[in-house]
Amino acid sequence: MLDAVVAFVVFVLVAAGVVVIIGPHRILNRVGVLRRIRRVPSVFEARRSRDVLPSALNPKTQRVLVAAARLANWLRVHGQDDAAREIRNAAAKMTGNEAAGLYALQTTLRRIRVVNVSDAASQERLRALVAELRTAVQDRFEQLELLPFRKP
């Protein structure tokens, strides 16, 4: 019986020495890792999205992007793929460099004046979409103070 007690005390002292040498935080971290590994993900459990959420956009910037998307979709449906692609590329620039994207949209809007549509109703819809985008771009330009603007 005395031998068992002595063996137990020796074992406890050796284990305590190993814990001191390794460090208590590392041991606790390894035990935590083992706990996480035990859990097997369920087949029916939805995975969490690892995508980084985009930063919140200014409401006027959102308005510009929505107007650009509407115009680009309309142009694409009516066979003006090049103009639609230019608008989408300019709108995509706005997420990285808003000023460069606004200037690109303004340049593209100048080129769209040349687009001809045979139907009168379609031409009117094109004018309305272009006017909506131009107004949104001008509002954002004024808000960012990128261009001098006239006061009414």
C-alpha positions, -999 to 999 in steps of 0.1 A, spaced: 0 0 0 28 24 8 44 16 -26 12 26 -44 10 59 -25 47 67 -33 42 57 -69 11 80 -71 30 109 -55 59 104 -80 35 103 -109 18 135 -98 51 153 -93 64 143 -127 32 154 -143 33 187 -125 69 192 -138 59 185 -174 30 210 -171 54 236 -158 79 229 -186 53 230 -214 33 258 -199 -2 257 -186 -17 279 -215 -4 255 -242 -19 225 -225 -53 243 -220 -52 253 -257 -45 217 -268 -74 204 -247 -96 230 -263 -85 219 -298 -94 183 -289 -128 193 -278 -135 211 -311 -122 181 -331 -146 157 -314 -176 175 -329 -184 162 -364 -203 186 -386 -238 174 -394 -249 168 -429 -281 188 -424 -265 217 -406 -260 248 -426 -225 260 -430 -216 295 -419 -206 319 -446 -170 329 -446 -174 358 -469 -164 391 -457 -193 415 -456 -189 446 -478 -188 479 -460 -220 498 -460 -224 522 -489 -236 557 -489 -273 559 -499 -265 581 -529 -238 557 -540 -264 529 -538 -288 550 -558 -261 554 -585 -253 517 -586 -290 508 -589 -296 533 -617 -265 520 -635 -277 484 -631 -311 493 -645 -296 511 -675 -270 484 -682 -298 457 -681 -320 477 -704 -291 482 -729 -281 446 -728 -317 434 -735 -319 458 -764 -286 446 -780 -262 473 -768 -238 450 -751 -207 472 -754 -224 502 -737 -239 479 -710 -204 464 -703 -189 499 -700 -215 509 -675 -211 478 -655 -173 482 -654 -176 518 -644 -201 508 -616 -177 481 -605 -149 507 -602 -170 526 -576 -166 499 -550 -128 504 -550 -124 540 -560 -156 559 -560 -144 590 -577 -128 571 -606 -160 551 -610 -181 583 -610 -159 598 -637 -160 566 -657 -198 566 -655 -200 602 -666 -177 595 -696 -199 565 -705 -231 585 -702 -216 610 -728 -211 581 -752 -246 567 -747 -261 598 -764 -251 582 -796 -271 550 -790 -301 548 -814 -332 528 -808 -359 524 -835 -389 523 -812 -402 556 -799 -413 541 -766 -379 524 -761 -361 556 -769 -382 574 -743 -374 547 -717 -337 550 -726 -338 588 -720 -356 583 -687 -330 557 -675 -301 579 -687 -316 609 -670 -320 590 -637 -284 578 -638 -271 613 -647 -290 629 -619 -278 602 -594 -242 607 -606 -244 645 -604 -259 643 -569 -230 621 -557 -205 644 -575 -219 673 -555 -219 654 -523 -183 645 -527 -174 679 -540 -155 665 -570 -167 690 -596 -178 725 -592 -215 727 -595 -239 755 -601 -264 766 -575 -299 772 -589 
